Amino acid sequence: MTDPISDMIIRITNAQAVSHSTVSVPFSNFKYEIAKILEKEGFIEKIEEKGKKVKRVITITLKYDNKIPVISGLKRISKPGQRIYSEAKEMKKVKGGYGMSIISTPNGLMTNKEAKKKKIGGEIILEIW
């Protein structure tokens, strides 16, 4: 697997397409931080870390509103072949402010709103709406 973040996005999208309540992705600290942000912003219900050592997984409980997924779209922006960076003042709103992007900054992962408030730029990991 060349891009584990894209794999996580695809797993979430596919699970929502068939109305699964949970989805499991292999554990990494980076993916766990992304999941924590999604949970904090209300896009997913809860996350759990399960297993030990090599067999650790992140179990994500998906959130639905009247059987319609809360996450209507996920898009990977910065890819292994083409990294996309943005300064704080150049960050754009996602879907007219209804979505958000997750930015990898020198101070860790944060949403585009937090990065703009703190005036920190970074690599745009993904957009969610």
N, C-alpha and C positions, 0 to 999 in steps of 0.2 A: 504494500500500500504506500503510495507516494505522498498522499495528502490526507492525514488523519482528520483534519478539521472538516474537509469536504465530506469525508465518510460519515462524520457525526451529523452533518446537515442533511445528508441523504437519508440516513436512518430515521431522523426525526420526521422528515417530509413523508417518507414511505409509511411510517407508523400512523401518521395522521390521516393519510389517504385511505387507510383501511380501518380507521377508528379504533386503533389499539389504545389502551389506557396507559401503558408504560412502554418504554424502549430502553434497551441496554446498549451502552457503548464501552469499548475498552477504555480503561482508566489512563489518564495523563493529567498532570497538574494544570496544564494549559486548558484542556477541555473542561476540567472541573471548574476552573475560574469562569469560563464562558457560561457554563450551566448556572453558576451562582448568580451571575449578572442577569441571565434570562429569568431566573426565579425571583430575584429582587425587583425586576421591572414588571413582573406579572404575566410573562409569556408562558411560563410553565408552572405547574402546581408545586412540585417539590423534587429534590434530588437526594439520592442516597448513594453512599460509597459502600460497595459490597465486595466480599472476597478478601483474600490475603495475597501479598507479594505479587507474583506474576499473573494470577487469575483475578485481579481486581477489575471491577466494572463500575460504571456510573449508571444507576437506574434512574431514569427521568420519568416522572409522572406527568403526562401531558394534560393540558387544560382545555376544556371545551366549554362553549357557551351555547346552550340549546343544541347540542350535538354538532356544532360547527366549531372547528379548531380555532383557538385564539390566534395562533400563528398562521397568517394567511400567506406569508412568503418569507423565504430565507435565501440569501444570495451571498456567495463567497466573493469577496472583492479582491483582496491581495492573495495571489496564488504563488506556489513555489517558483513558477517560471517567470512571473511578473509581479513584483512587489509594488504596492500602491501606498504612497505616503501623503500626508496632508498636514499643513500647518493649522494651528488653532483658528486663525482668522479666515481660512479658506474652507473650513468644514461646512458642508451643505446639509440641509434638513433632508430626512428620508421620508418620501411620500408626503410631502407638505407638512411635516411635523408629526404625522401619525405613527411613523416608524422610528427606528433608531439604528445607529451603527455601533459596533464594538471596536474600540481603538486600543492597540497595544502601544503604551507610552513608556517612557523611562520610569514612571511611577506605578507601573502595572497596568492591567486591563481596566478600562472604564468605558462608559458610554460617550457618545459624541457630545452630549450636553454637559457632562462633567468635565470632559477635556476642554471644551470651549470656555467653561466657567473658570477653570484653573489656568487657562491660556497655555495648554500643552498640546503639541502636535504628536503625530505618531503614525504607525502603520494601520490602515483600515482593514480589519480582519473580515468582518461580515456585516451585512445589512439585514434587518429583520423588520417586518411590518405585519 
